[in-house]
């Protein structure tokens, strides 16, 4: 797929990029190269290849789920202006 200079100018306008007339040819060549690479990648047969979330086999390091702090809800709520049933009461802000 090859782009015209008008198409490159339109793409630049849509992307809010200012490309001078001298830069249009170089930009068109770069975009054409990208489209050629995409065509090559689409031509590869990928049937039977499972999608991967990451290109490398990485194991997630997990830590034990242990409580490291004590329950201080009562102490925190003692300083709150209003609480009810363990919840903080706040003024209504949406009518």
N, CA, C and O atoms as a CHARMM CRD file, in Angstrom:
* protein
*
  380
    1    1 UNK  N      0.84100  -1.17400   0.00000 PROA 1      0.00000
    2    1 UNK  CA     0.00000   0.00000   0.00000 PROA 1      0.00000
    3    1 UNK  C      0.88500   1.23500   0.00000 PROA 1      0.00000
    4    1 UNK  O      1.79900   1.36100   0.81500 PROA 1      0.00000
    5    2 UNK  N      0.60800   2.12400  -0.90600 PROA 2      0.00000
    6    2 UNK  CA     1.38800   3.35100  -1.01100 PROA 2      0.00000
    7    2 UNK  C      0.47000   4.54700  -0.81700 PROA 2      0.00000
    8    2 UNK  O     -0.63400   4.59500  -1.36000 PROA 2      0.00000
    9    3 UNK  N      0.93100   5.49100  -0.05200 PROA 3      0.00000
   10    3 UNK  CA     0.14900   6.68500   0.22400 PROA 3      0.00000
   11    3 UNK  C      0.53500   7.81200  -0.72100 PROA 3      0.00000
   12    3 UNK  O      1.66300   7.87500  -1.20900 PROA 3      0.00000
   13    4 UNK  N     -0.41500   8.69400  -0.96900 PROA 4      0.00000
   14    4 UNK  CA    -0.11800   9.89200  -1.74800 PROA 4      0.00000
   15    4 UNK  C      0.27400  11.01600  -0.79500 PROA 4      0.00000
   16    4 UNK  O      0.05800  10.92300   0.41300 PROA 4      0.00000
   17    5 UNK  N      0.84600  12.06600  -1.34700 PROA 5      0.00000
   18    5 UNK  CA     1.23100  13.19900  -0.51400 PROA 5      0.00000
   19    5 UNK  C      0.00500  13.85300   0.12400 PROA 5      0.00000
   20    5 UNK  O      0.08200  14.34600   1.25000 PROA 5      0.00000
   21    6 UNK  N     -1.12300  13.85900  -0.58400 PROA 6      0.00000
   22    6 UNK  CA    -2.35100  14.43100  -0.03800 PROA 6      0.00000
   23    6 UNK  C     -2.81900  13.61500   1.16800 PROA 6      0.00000
   24    6 UNK  O     -3.26600  14.18000   2.16600 PROA 6      0.00000
   25    7 UNK  N     -2.71700  12.28700   1.07500 PROA 7      0.00000
   26    7 UNK  CA    -3.11700  11.43600   2.19600 PROA 7      0.00000
   27    7 UNK  C     -2.21300  11.66400   3.40800 PROA 7      0.00000
   28    7 UNK  O     -2.68400  11.68700   4.54500 PROA 7      0.00000
   29    8 UNK  N     -0.92600  11.82900   3.16000 PROA 8      0.00000
   30    8 UNK  CA     0.01300  12.09400   4.25700 PROA 8      0.00000
   31    8 UNK  C     -0.32300  13.43300   4.90600 PROA 8      0.00000
   32    8 UNK  O     -0.29400  13.55200   6.13100 PROA 8      0.00000
   33    9 UNK  N     -0.63800  14.43200   4.09900 PROA 9      0.00000
   34    9 UNK  CA    -1.02600  15.73500   4.63800 PROA 9      0.00000
   35    9 UNK  C     -2.29300  15.64400   5.46800 PROA 9      0.00000
   36    9 UNK  O     -2.39600  16.28300   6.51500 PROA 9      0.00000
   37   10 UNK  N     -3.26000  14.85400   5.01000 PROA 10     0.00000
   38   10 UNK  CA    -4.51300  14.69200   5.76100 PROA 10     0.00000
   39   10 UNK  C     -4.25800  13.96300   7.08600 PROA 10     0.00000
   40   10 UNK  O     -4.79800  14.34600   8.12400 PROA 10     0.00000
   41   11 UNK  N     -3.43200  12.91200   7.04300 PROA 11     0.00000
   42   11 UNK  CA    -3.08600  12.18800   8.27000 PROA 11     0.00000
   43   11 UNK  C     -2.39600  13.13000   9.25800 PROA 11     0.00000
   44   11 UNK  O     -2.67800  13.09400  10.45600 PROA 11     0.00000
   45   12 UNK  N     -1.50200  13.96500   8.75800 PROA 12     0.00000
   46   12 UNK  CA    -0.79900  14.91800   9.62100 PROA 12     0.00000
   47   12 UNK  C     -1.78200  15.90500  10.24500 PROA 12     0.00000
   48   12 UNK  O     -1.67000  16.22700  11.42800 PROA 12     0.00000
   49   13 UNK  N     -2.73800  16.38500   9.46200 PROA 13     0.00000
   50   13 UNK  CA    -3.74300  17.31300  10.01200 PROA 13     0.00000
   51   13 UNK  C     -4.57700  16.63500  11.08600 PROA 13     0.00000
   52   13 UNK  O     -4.83600  17.22300  12.13600 PROA 13     0.00000
   53   14 UNK  N     -5.00500  15.38500  10.82900 PROA 14     0.00000
   54   14 UNK  CA    -5.80300  14.66100  11.81300 PROA 14     0.00000
   55   14 UNK  C     -5.02200  14.41200  13.09600 PROA 14     0.00000
   56   14 UNK  O     -5.59800  14.40700  14.18400 PROA 14     0.00000
   57   15 UNK  N     -3.71300  14.20500  12.97400 PROA 15     0.00000
   58   15 UNK  CA    -2.85600  13.96400  14.13700 PROA 15     0.00000
   59   15 UNK  C     -2.35800  15.26900  14.75000 PROA 15     0.00000
   60   15 UNK  O     -1.57400  15.26300  15.69900 PROA 15     0.00000
   61   16 UNK  N     -2.82100  16.38400  14.19500 PROA 16     0.00000
   62   16 UNK  CA    -2.42300  17.71100  14.67600 PROA 16     0.00000
   63   16 UNK  C     -0.90800  17.89600  14.60500 PROA 16     0.00000
   64   16 UNK  O     -0.28700  18.43700  15.52000 PROA 16     0.00000
   65   17 UNK  N     -0.32600  17.43000  13.48900 PROA 17     0.00000
   66   17 UNK  CA     1.10500  17.58700  13.24700 PROA 17     0.00000
   67   17 UNK  C      1.29900  18.56800  12.10400 PROA 17     0.00000
   68   17 UNK  O      0.53600  18.57000  11.13900 PROA 17     0.00000
   69   18 UNK  N      2.31200  19.39100  12.21700 PROA 18     0.00000
   70   18 UNK  CA     2.63200  20.31400  11.14300 PROA 18     0.00000
   71   18 UNK  C      3.81300  19.74600  10.36800 PROA 18     0.00000
   72   18 UNK  O      4.92700  19.65000  10.88300 PROA 18     0.00000
   73   19 UNK  N      3.54500  19.37400   9.12000 PROA 19     0.00000
   74   19 UNK  CA     4.59600  18.81300   8.27000 PROA 19     0.00000
   75   19 UNK  C      4.79600  19.75900   7.10700 PROA 19     0.00000
   76   19 UNK  O      3.84800  20.07800   6.38900 PROA 19     0.00000
   77   20 UNK  N      6.01800  20.20800   6.91900 PROA 20     0.00000
   78   20 UNK  CA     6.30700  21.11900   5.80900 PROA 20     0.00000
   79   20 UNK  C      6.33200  20.33200   4.50300 PROA 20     0.00000
   80   20 UNK  O      6.39000  19.10300   4.50700 PROA 20     0.00000
   81   21 UNK  N      6.28700  21.04900   3.39700 PROA 21     0.00000
   82   21 UNK  CA     6.28300  20.41200   2.08100 PROA 21     0.00000
   83   21 UNK  C      7.55400  19.59500   1.85700 PROA 21     0.00000
   84   21 UNK  O      7.52800  18.58200   1.15900 PROA 21     0.00000
   85   22 UNK  N      8.66000  20.03400   2.44500 PROA 22     0.00000
   86   22 UNK  CA     9.92200  19.29800   2.26000 PROA 22     0.00000
   87   22 UNK  C      9.95100  18.00100   3.08700 PROA 22     0.00000
   88   22 UNK  O     10.72400  17.09200   2.78100 PROA 22     0.00000
   89   23 UNK  N      9.11800  17.91400   4.12500 PROA 23     0.00000
   90   23 UNK  CA     9.10500  16.72100   4.96900 PROA 23     0.00000
   91   23 UNK  C      8.08600  15.67800   4.52000 PROA 23     0.00000
   92   23 UNK  O      8.11700  14.54500   4.99900 PROA 23     0.00000
   93   24 UNK  N      7.19100  16.03900   3.61700 PROA 24     0.00000
   94   24 UNK  CA     6.11600  15.12200   3.22800 PROA 24     0.00000
   95   24 UNK  C      6.66900  13.85800   2.56400 PROA 24     0.00000
   96   24 UNK  O      6.20700  12.75700   2.86500 PROA 24     0.00000
   97   25 UNK  N      7.64400  13.99600   1.67100 PROA 25     0.00000
   98   25 UNK  CA     8.18400  12.80900   0.98800 PROA 25     0.00000
   99   25 UNK  C      8.85000  11.84800   1.96600 PROA 25     0.00000
  100   25 UNK  O      8.65300  10.63600   1.88000 PROA 25     0.00000
  101   26 UNK  N      9.64200  12.38800   2.89900 PROA 26     0.00000
  102   26 UNK  CA    10.31100  11.52900   3.87300 PROA 26     0.00000
  103   26 UNK  C      9.28300  10.85000   4.77700 PROA 26     0.00000
  104   26 UNK  O      9.42700   9.67400   5.11200 PROA 26     0.00000
  105   27 UNK  N      8.25700  11.58500   5.16700 PROA 27     0.00000
  106   27 UNK  CA     7.21500  11.01800   6.01600 PROA 27     0.00000
  107   27 UNK  C      6.44300   9.94700   5.26300 PROA 27     0.00000
  108   27 UNK  O      6.12700   8.90100   5.83000 PROA 27     0.00000
  109   28 UNK  N      6.13500  10.19100   3.99200 PROA 28     0.00000
  110   28 UNK  CA     5.42100   9.19700   3.17300 PROA 28     0.00000
  111   28 UNK  C      6.24700   7.92400   3.05100 PROA 28     0.00000
  112   28 UNK  O      5.70000   6.82500   3.14200 PROA 28     0.00000
  113   29 UNK  N      7.56300   8.05500   2.84600 PROA 29     0.00000
  114   29 UNK  CA     8.42300   6.87000   2.73800 PROA 29     0.00000
  115   29 UNK  C      8.44200   6.07300   4.04200 PROA 29     0.00000
  116   29 UNK  O      8.43400   4.84200   4.01700 PROA 29     0.00000
  117   30 UNK  N      8.46900   6.76700   5.17400 PROA 30     0.00000
  118   30 UNK  CA     8.46200   6.07800   6.46500 PROA 30     0.00000
  119   30 UNK  C      7.13000   5.36000   6.68300 PROA 30     0.00000
  120   30 UNK  O      7.10700   4.21600   7.13600 PROA 30     0.00000
  121   31 UNK  N      6.02100   6.03200   6.35900 PROA 31     0.00000
  122   31 UNK  CA     4.71200   5.40200   6.52100 PROA 31     0.00000
  123   31 UNK  C      4.55200   4.20700   5.58000 PROA 31     0.00000
  124   31 UNK  O      3.98500   3.18400   5.96600 PROA 31     0.00000
  125   32 UNK  N      5.04800   4.33400   4.35100 PROA 32     0.00000
  126   32 UNK  CA     4.98900   3.20400   3.41800 PROA 32     0.00000
  127   32 UNK  C      5.78900   2.02100   3.95000 PROA 32     0.00000
  128   32 UNK  O      5.37100   0.87300   3.79800 PROA 32     0.00000
  129   33 UNK  N      6.93700   2.29100   4.57500 PROA 33     0.00000
  130   33 UNK  CA     7.73700   1.22600   5.17700 PROA 33     0.00000
  131   33 UNK  C      6.98500   0.53000   6.31000 PROA 33     0.00000
  132   33 UNK  O      7.06300  -0.69000   6.45800 PROA 33     0.00000
  133   34 UNK  N      6.26100   1.30700   7.10100 PROA 34     0.00000
  134   34 UNK  CA     5.46900   0.72400   8.19000 PROA 34     0.00000
  135   34 UNK  C      4.37100  -0.16500   7.62000 PROA 34     0.00000
  136   34 UNK  O      4.13900  -1.26800   8.11700 PROA 34     0.00000
  137   35 UNK  N      3.68700   0.31800   6.56700 PROA 35     0.00000
  138   35 UNK  CA     2.62600  -0.48800   5.95800 PROA 35     0.00000
  139   35 UNK  C      3.17400  -1.76400   5.31600 PROA 35     0.00000
  140   35 UNK  O      2.50700  -2.79800   5.33900 PROA 35     0.00000
  141   36 UNK  N      4.37200  -1.70600   4.74800 PROA 36     0.00000
  142   36 UNK  CA     4.99300  -2.91100   4.18600 PROA 36     0.00000
  143   36 UNK  C      5.27900  -3.92600   5.29000 PROA 36     0.00000
  144   36 UNK  O      5.05200  -5.12200   5.11000 PROA 36     0.00000
  145   37 UNK  N      5.77300  -3.45300   6.42000 PROA 37     0.00000
  146   37 UNK  CA     6.04500  -4.34200   7.54300 PROA 37     0.00000
  147   37 UNK  C      4.75400  -4.98200   8.04100 PROA 37     0.00000
  148   37 UNK  O      4.73800  -6.16800   8.36800 PROA 37     0.00000
  149   38 UNK  N      3.67800  -4.21200   8.10300 PROA 38     0.00000
  150   38 UNK  CA     2.38600  -4.75300   8.53700 PROA 38     0.00000
  151   38 UNK  C      1.91400  -5.82000   7.55300 PROA 38     0.00000
  152   38 UNK  O      1.41100  -6.86300   7.97300 PROA 38     0.00000
  153   39 UNK  N      2.06500  -5.58000   6.27200 PROA 39     0.00000
  154   39 UNK  CA     1.67200  -6.57600   5.27000 PROA 39     0.00000
  155   39 UNK  C      2.48100  -7.86000   5.41900 PROA 39     0.00000
  156   39 UNK  O      1.93200  -8.95300   5.28600 PROA 39     0.00000
  157   40 UNK  N      3.77500  -7.74100   5.69400 PROA 40     0.00000
  158   40 UNK  CA     4.61500  -8.92500   5.89700 PROA 40     0.00000
  159   40 UNK  C      4.15500  -9.70100   7.12900 PROA 40     0.00000
  160   40 UNK  O      4.09800 -10.93000   7.10600 PROA 40     0.00000
  161   41 UNK  N      3.83100  -8.99000   8.19000 PROA 41     0.00000
  162   41 UNK  CA     3.39500  -9.65700   9.41500 PROA 41     0.00000
  163   41 UNK  C      2.04000 -10.32500   9.22200 PROA 41     0.00000
  164   41 UNK  O      1.79500 -11.39200   9.78400 PROA 41     0.00000
  165   42 UNK  N      1.15800  -9.71800   8.44000 PROA 42     0.00000
  166   42 UNK  CA    -0.15000 -10.31300   8.19600 PROA 42     0.00000
  167   42 UNK  C     -0.05000 -11.53600   7.28900 PROA 42     0.00000
  168   42 UNK  O     -0.94800 -12.37800   7.29400 PROA 42     0.00000
  169   43 UNK  N      1.01900 -11.64600   6.51700 PROA 43     0.00000
  170   43 UNK  CA     1.18600 -12.78000   5.61900 PROA 43     0.00000
  171   43 UNK  C      1.65500 -14.03800   6.35700 PROA 43     0.00000
  172   43 UNK  O      1.58600 -15.13200   5.79700 PROA 43     0.00000
  173   44 UNK  N      2.12500 -13.90700   7.58300 PROA 44     0.00000
  174   44 UNK  CA     2.62100 -15.04700   8.35700 PROA 44     0.00000
  175   44 UNK  C      1.43200 -15.88900   8.82500 PROA 44     0.00000
  176   44 UNK  O      0.44600 -15.35600   9.33400 PROA 44     0.00000
  177   45 UNK  N      1.53700 -17.22100   8.64500 PROA 45     0.00000
  178   45 UNK  CA     0.48800 -18.13600   9.07400 PROA 45     0.00000
  179   45 UNK  C      0.59800 -18.34000  10.58100 PROA 45     0.00000
  180   45 UNK  O      1.59800 -18.86200  11.07500 PROA 45     0.00000
  181   46 UNK  N     -0.43300 -17.92700  11.30300 PROA 46     0.00000
  182   46 UNK  CA    -0.41800 -18.03300  12.76100 PROA 46     0.00000
  183   46 UNK  C     -1.45900 -19.01200  13.28700 PROA 46     0.00000
  184   46 UNK  O     -1.81100 -18.97100  14.46600 PROA 46     0.00000
  185   47 UNK  N     -1.95100 -19.88400  12.42600 PROA 47     0.00000
  186   47 UNK  CA    -2.92100 -20.86500  12.90500 PROA 47     0.00000
  187   47 UNK  C     -2.24600 -21.81100  13.89300 PROA 47     0.00000
  188   47 UNK  O     -1.14400 -22.30200  13.64700 PROA 47     0.00000
  189   48 UNK  N     -2.90400 -22.05300  14.98500 PROA 48     0.00000
  190   48 UNK  CA    -2.37600 -22.94200  16.00900 PROA 48     0.00000
  191   48 UNK  C     -1.45100 -22.27800  17.00000 PROA 48     0.00000
  192   48 UNK  O     -0.94700 -22.93600  17.91000 PROA 48     0.00000
  193   49 UNK  N     -1.21400 -20.98100  16.84200 PROA 49     0.00000
  194   49 UNK  CA    -0.35400 -20.26100  17.77800 PROA 49     0.00000
  195   49 UNK  C     -1.24200 -19.62800  18.83200 PROA 49     0.00000
  196   49 UNK  O     -2.13300 -18.84000  18.51400 PROA 49     0.00000
  197   50 UNK  N     -0.99800 -19.97200  20.07800 PROA 50     0.00000
  198   50 UNK  CA    -1.81700 -19.44600  21.17400 PROA 50     0.00000
  199   50 UNK  C     -1.39400 -18.01500  21.50000 PROA 50     0.00000
  200   50 UNK  O     -0.20100 -17.70900  21.51000 PROA 50     0.00000
  201   51 UNK  N     -2.35500 -17.14400  21.76400 PROA 51     0.00000
  202   51 UNK  CA    -1.99800 -15.77300  22.16100 PROA 51     0.00000
  203   51 UNK  C     -1.24500 -15.77400  23.47500 PROA 51     0.00000
  204   51 UNK  O     -1.49600 -16.60700  24.34600 PROA 51     0.00000
  205   52 UNK  N     -0.32200 -14.83800  23.61200 PROA 52     0.00000
  206   52 UNK  CA     0.49000 -14.75500  24.82300 PROA 52     0.00000
  207   52 UNK  C      0.27800 -13.38900  25.47600 PROA 52     0.00000
  208   52 UNK  O      0.07500 -12.39000  24.78600 PROA 52     0.00000
  209   53 UNK  N      0.32500 -13.35100  26.79000 PROA 53     0.00000
  210   53 UNK  CA     0.21300 -12.07100  27.47800 PROA 53     0.00000
  211   53 UNK  C      1.56700 -11.37600  27.57600 PROA 53     0.00000
  212   53 UNK  O      1.63700 -10.16500  27.78400 PROA 53     0.00000
  213   54 UNK  N      2.63200 -12.14000  27.42700 PROA 54     0.00000
  214   54 UNK  CA     3.98300 -11.59100  27.50100 PROA 54     0.00000
  215   54 UNK  C      4.89200 -12.46800  26.65300 PROA 54     0.00000
  216   54 UNK  O      4.71600 -13.68600  26.63200 PROA 54     0.00000
  217   55 UNK  N      5.86000 -11.88200  25.95300 PROA 55     0.00000
  218   55 UNK  CA     6.71200 -12.69400  25.08200 PROA 55     0.00000
  219   55 UNK  C      7.66700 -13.63300  25.81500 PROA 55     0.00000
  220   55 UNK  O      8.22500 -14.54500  25.20500 PROA 55     0.00000
  221   56 UNK  N      7.85700 -13.42100  27.09600 PROA 56     0.00000
  222   56 UNK  CA     8.75000 -14.28300  27.86900 PROA 56     0.00000
  223   56 UNK  C      7.94800 -15.00800  28.93900 PROA 56     0.00000
  224   56 UNK  O      6.92600 -14.51100  29.41200 PROA 56     0.00000
  225   57 UNK  N      8.42300 -16.18200  29.31300 PROA 57     0.00000
  226   57 UNK  CA     7.77900 -16.92500  30.39200 PROA 57     0.00000
  227   57 UNK  C      8.23800 -16.33800  31.72400 PROA 57     0.00000
  228   57 UNK  O      9.35000 -16.60200  32.18000 PROA 57     0.00000
  229   58 UNK  N      7.38300 -15.55400  32.33000 PROA 58     0.00000
  230   58 UNK  CA     7.71900 -14.93700  33.60600 PROA 58     0.00000
  231   58 UNK  C      6.79800 -15.46900  34.69100 PROA 58     0.00000
  232   58 UNK  O      5.59700 -15.63400  34.47600 PROA 58     0.00000
  233   59 UNK  N      7.35900 -15.72900  35.83000 PROA 59     0.00000
  234   59 UNK  CA     6.56200 -16.16200  36.97100 PROA 59     0.00000
  235   59 UNK  C      6.36100 -14.97300  37.90100 PROA 59     0.00000
  236   59 UNK  O      7.30200 -14.23500  38.19200 PROA 59     0.00000
  237   60 UNK  N      5.15600 -14.79700  38.35200 PROA 60     0.00000
  238   60 UNK  CA     4.86700 -13.71100  39.26900 PROA 60     0.00000
  239   60 UNK  C      5.27600 -14.11600  40.67700 PROA 60     0.00000
  240   60 UNK  O      4.88600 -15.17200  41.17400 PROA 60     0.00000
  241   61 UNK  N      6.05800 -13.26900  41.30100 PROA 61     0.00000
  242   61 UNK  CA     6.46900 -13.54900  42.66500 PROA 61     0.00000
  243   61 UNK  C      5.32300 -13.19500  43.59700 PROA 61     0.00000
  244   61 UNK  O      4.83100 -12.06700  43.58600 PROA 61     0.00000
  245   62 UNK  N      4.91200 -14.13600  44.38300 PROA 62     0.00000
  246   62 UNK  CA     3.81700 -13.91200  45.31100 PROA 62     0.00000
  247   62 UNK  C      4.33600 -13.94200  46.73600 PROA 62     0.00000
  248   62 UNK  O      5.27900 -14.66700  47.05200 PROA 62     0.00000
  249   63 UNK  N      3.72000 -13.15800  47.58200 PROA 63     0.00000
  250   63 UNK  CA     4.06700 -13.17200  48.99600 PROA 63     0.00000
  251   63 UNK  C      2.89700 -13.76700  49.75900 PROA 63     0.00000
  252   63 UNK  O      1.77700 -13.82200  49.25000 PROA 63     0.00000
  253   64 UNK  N      3.15300 -14.20300  50.95400 PROA 64     0.00000
  254   64 UNK  CA     2.07300 -14.75400  51.76400 PROA 64     0.00000
  255   64 UNK  C      1.13600 -13.62800  52.17800 PROA 64     0.00000
  256   64 UNK  O      1.57000 -12.50800  52.44800 PROA 64     0.00000
  257   65 UNK  N     -0.14100 -13.94000  52.22400 PROA 65     0.00000
  258   65 UNK  CA    -1.15400 -12.95800  52.58000 PROA 65     0.00000
  259   65 UNK  C     -1.34000 -12.97100  54.08800 PROA 65     0.00000
  260   65 UNK  O     -2.16700 -13.71000  54.62300 PROA 65     0.00000
  261   66 UNK  N     -0.55800 -12.14200  54.75800 PROA 66     0.00000
  262   66 UNK  CA    -0.61800 -12.08400  56.22100 PROA 66     0.00000
  263   66 UNK  C     -0.97000 -10.67000  56.65700 PROA 66     0.00000
  264   66 UNK  O     -0.61400  -9.69800  55.99100 PROA 66     0.00000
  265   67 UNK  N     -1.66500 -10.56400  57.76900 PROA 67     0.00000
  266   67 UNK  CA    -2.02300  -9.26900  58.33700 PROA 67     0.00000
  267   67 UNK  C     -0.78400  -8.68100  58.99900 PROA 67     0.00000
  268   67 UNK  O     -0.14600  -9.33200  59.82700 PROA 67     0.00000
  269   68 UNK  N     -0.44400  -7.44600  58.63100 PROA 68     0.00000
  270   68 UNK  CA     0.75000  -6.81400  59.18800 PROA 68     0.00000
  271   68 UNK  C      0.41600  -5.64800  60.10500 PROA 68     0.00000
  272   68 UNK  O      1.28700  -5.15700  60.82300 PROA 68     0.00000
  273   69 UNK  N     -0.84800  -5.19400  60.09000 PROA 69     0.00000
  274   69 UNK  CA    -1.25100  -4.09300  60.95800 PROA 69     0.00000
  275   69 UNK  C     -2.50200  -4.48800  61.72600 PROA 69     0.00000
  276   69 UNK  O     -3.29000  -5.32100  61.27900 PROA 69     0.00000
  277   70 UNK  N     -2.66500  -3.87900  62.87900 PROA 70     0.00000
  278   70 UNK  CA    -3.84100  -4.18400  63.69200 PROA 70     0.00000
  279   70 UNK  C     -5.04700  -3.39000  63.19100 PROA 70     0.00000
  280   70 UNK  O     -4.89700  -2.41400  62.45700 PROA 70     0.00000
  281   71 UNK  N     -6.23900  -3.81800  63.59400 PROA 71     0.00000
  282   71 UNK  CA    -7.47400  -3.15100  63.21600 PROA 71     0.00000
  283   71 UNK  C     -7.63500  -1.88000  64.05000 PROA 71     0.00000
  284   71 UNK  O     -7.84500  -1.94900  65.26100 PROA 71     0.00000
  285   72 UNK  N     -7.53500  -0.71500  63.39300 PROA 72     0.00000
  286   72 UNK  CA    -7.61700   0.55800  64.10300 PROA 72     0.00000
  287   72 UNK  C     -8.83500   1.36100  63.65500 PROA 72     0.00000
  288   72 UNK  O     -8.84600   2.58600  63.77200 PROA 72     0.00000
  289   73 UNK  N     -9.86400   0.67700  63.14200 PROA 73     0.00000
  290   73 UNK  CA   -11.04800   1.36300  62.65000 PROA 73     0.00000
  291   73 UNK  C    -11.70100   2.20100  63.74600 PROA 73     0.00000
  292   73 UNK  O    -12.05600   3.35400  63.50500 PROA 73     0.00000
  293   74 UNK  N    -11.86100   1.65000  64.92400 PROA 74     0.00000
  294   74 UNK  CA   -12.51000   2.37900  66.01600 PROA 74     0.00000
  295   74 UNK  C    -11.74200   3.65100  66.36800 PROA 74     0.00000
  296   74 UNK  O    -12.35300   4.68700  66.63000 PROA 74     0.00000
  297   75 UNK  N    -10.42300   3.58700  66.37600 PROA 75     0.00000
  298   75 UNK  CA    -9.61700   4.77000  66.68200 PROA 75     0.00000
  299   75 UNK  C     -9.76700   5.83200  65.59800 PROA 75     0.00000
  300   75 UNK  O     -9.86200   7.02200  65.89900 PROA 75     0.00000
  301   76 UNK  N     -9.78600   5.40600  64.34400 PROA 76     0.00000
  302   76 UNK  CA    -9.94300   6.36200  63.24700 PROA 76     0.00000
  303   76 UNK  C    -11.34100   6.97300  63.24200 PROA 76     0.00000
  304   76 UNK  O    -11.49500   8.17000  63.00200 PROA 76     0.00000
  305   77 UNK  N    -12.35400   6.15800  63.50500 PROA 77     0.00000
  306   77 UNK  CA   -13.70900   6.66500  63.46200 PROA 77     0.00000
  307   77 UNK  C    -14.04100   7.52100  64.67500 PROA 77     0.00000
  308   77 UNK  O    -14.99300   8.30000  64.63100 PROA 77     0.00000
  309   78 UNK  N    -13.29100   7.39700  65.74300 PROA 78     0.00000
  310   78 UNK  CA   -13.52700   8.22000  66.92200 PROA 78     0.00000
  311   78 UNK  C    -13.28400   9.69500  66.63000 PROA 78     0.00000
  312   78 UNK  O    -13.89500  10.55400  67.26700 PROA 78     0.00000
  313   79 UNK  N    -12.41900  10.00000  65.69800 PROA 79     0.00000
  314   79 UNK  CA   -12.11100  11.38900  65.36000 PROA 79     0.00000
  315   79 UNK  C    -12.98400  11.91600  64.22300 PROA 79     0.00000
  316   79 UNK  O    -12.93700  13.10900  63.92400 PROA 79     0.00000
  317   80 UNK  N    -13.77900  11.05600  63.58000 PROA 80     0.00000
  318   80 UNK  CA   -14.62400  11.48000  62.46200 PROA 80     0.00000
  319   80 UNK  C    -15.84000  12.24300  62.97800 PROA 80     0.00000
  320   80 UNK  O    -16.34200  11.93500  64.05900 PROA 80     0.00000
  321   81 UNK  N    -16.32100  13.23200  62.22600 PROA 81     0.00000
  322   81 UNK  CA   -17.48800  13.99400  62.66600 PROA 81     0.00000
  323   81 UNK  C    -18.73600  13.13200  62.82400 PROA 81     0.00000
  324   81 UNK  O    -19.46500  13.27600  63.80600 PROA 81     0.00000
  325   82 UNK  N    -18.99500  12.22300  61.85500 PROA 82     0.00000
  326   82 UNK  CA   -20.18700  11.38400  61.93300 PROA 82     0.00000
  327   82 UNK  C    -19.87800  10.00300  61.38200 PROA 82     0.00000
  328   82 UNK  O    -19.26300   9.87000  60.32300 PROA 82     0.00000
  329   83 UNK  N    -20.30800   8.97300  62.10600 PROA 83     0.00000
  330   83 UNK  CA   -20.19100   7.59200  61.62900 PROA 83     0.00000
  331   83 UNK  C    -21.47300   6.86300  61.98600 PROA 83     0.00000
  332   83 UNK  O    -22.20800   7.23900  62.89900 PROA 83     0.00000
  333   84 UNK  N    -21.71000   5.79900  61.22200 PROA 84     0.00000
  334   84 UNK  CA   -22.87800   4.96300  61.50200 PROA 84     0.00000
  335   84 UNK  C    -22.60000   3.56400  60.98100 PROA 84     0.00000
  336   84 UNK  O    -22.24600   3.39600  59.81400 PROA 84     0.00000
  337   85 UNK  N    -22.75500   2.56400  61.82900 PROA 85     0.00000
  338   85 UNK  CA   -22.56600   1.15700  61.47500 PROA 85     0.00000
  339   85 UNK  C    -21.19300   0.90800  60.85800 PROA 85     0.00000
  340   85 UNK  O    -21.06000   0.10900  59.93100 PROA 85     0.00000
  341   86 UNK  N    -20.17200   1.59200  61.37500 PROA 86     0.00000
  342   86 UNK  CA   -18.81500   1.37900  60.88900 PROA 86     0.00000
  343   86 UNK  C    -18.48900   2.13600  59.61700 PROA 86     0.00000
  344   86 UNK  O    -17.41900   1.93000  59.04500 PROA 86     0.00000
  345   87 UNK  N    -19.38100   3.01200  59.15500 PROA 87     0.00000
  346   87 UNK  CA   -19.17000   3.77900  57.93000 PROA 87     0.00000
  347   87 UNK  C    -19.05700   5.26200  58.25400 PROA 87     0.00000
  348   87 UNK  O    -19.61800   5.73200  59.24300 PROA 87     0.00000
  349   88 UNK  N    -18.33400   5.99000  57.42400 PROA 88     0.00000
  350   88 UNK  CA   -18.22000   7.43700  57.57400 PROA 88     0.00000
  351   88 UNK  C    -19.41600   8.09200  56.87800 PROA 88     0.00000
  352   88 UNK  O    -19.75200   7.72700  55.75100 PROA 88     0.00000
  353   89 UNK  N    -20.04800   9.04200  57.53300 PROA 89     0.00000
  354   89 UNK  CA   -21.15500   9.77800  56.95000 PROA 89     0.00000
  355   89 UNK  C    -20.61600  11.10800  56.41700 PROA 89     0.00000
  356   89 UNK  O    -19.91000  11.82700  57.12400 PROA 89     0.00000
  357   90 UNK  N    -20.94600  11.42100  55.19200 PROA 90     0.00000
  358   90 UNK  CA   -20.48500  12.65700  54.55900 PROA 90     0.00000
  359   90 UNK  C    -21.68400  13.42500  54.03500 PROA 90     0.00000
  360   90 UNK  O    -22.73400  12.83100  53.78900 PROA 90     0.00000
  361   91 UNK  N    -21.54800  14.75000  53.85800 PROA 91     0.00000
  362   91 UNK  CA   -22.66500  15.52100  53.33300 PROA 91     0.00000
  363   91 UNK  C    -22.97300  15.14300  51.88800 PROA 91     0.00000
  364   91 UNK  O    -22.08200  14.75200  51.13500 PROA 91     0.00000
  365   92 UNK  N    -24.23300  15.26200  51.51600 PROA 92     0.00000
  366   92 UNK  CA   -24.67600  14.97400  50.15800 PROA 92     0.00000
  367   92 UNK  C    -24.14300  16.06100  49.23500 PROA 92     0.00000
  368   92 UNK  O    -24.33600  17.24700  49.50300 PROA 92     0.00000
  369   93 UNK  N    -23.47800  15.67400  48.15400 PROA 93     0.00000
  370   93 UNK  CA   -22.89000  16.66400  47.24100 PROA 93     0.00000
  371   93 UNK  C    -23.58600  16.66900  45.88400 PROA 93     0.00000
  372   93 UNK  O    -23.36100  17.58600  45.09400 PROA 93     0.00000
  373   94 UNK  N    -24.41500  15.68700  45.59100 PROA 94     0.00000
  374   94 UNK  CA   -25.14200  15.62100  44.33200 PROA 94     0.00000
  375   94 UNK  C    -26.62800  15.68800  44.64500 PROA 94     0.00000
  376   94 UNK  O    -27.13800  14.92700  45.46800 PROA 94     0.00000
  377   95 UNK  N    -27.30600  16.59500  43.98700 PROA 95     0.00000
  378   95 UNK  CA   -28.74900  16.72700  44.24000 PROA 95     0.00000
  379   95 UNK  C    -29.54900  15.95300  43.22200 PROA 95     0.00000
  380   95 UNK  O    -30.77900  15.94900  43.27800 PROA 95     0.00000
